[in-house]
């Protein structure tokens, strides 16, 4: 891992297989936390940012949602103030056109 990716790329659960008797096989793969946004700006382009942790990505996404109009939504304001960032993202998608998207998710990296 290079200094540029330090703390960003980490082993994440890629799959889990549950077997009879309670045995669980877990496969991990290198991944990063991403924030993806498609809205009114950018002619429908999809913007993606990478974060060190899921929590940082959720907070950035909730902040963006508030800047994109949810700051006028009392329910969203309450969720943001109480740091319920995933709920703010859900509210953004709930109140936006179907073509809009604001999500935090893992992006698994392919080996070179």
Secondary structure, 3 states (H helix, E strand, C coil): CCCCCCCCCEEEEEEEEECHHHCEEEEEEEEEEEEEEECCHHHHCCEEEEECCHHHHHHHHHHHHHHCCHHHCHHHHHHHHCCCHHHHHHHHHHHCCCCCEEEEEEEECCCC
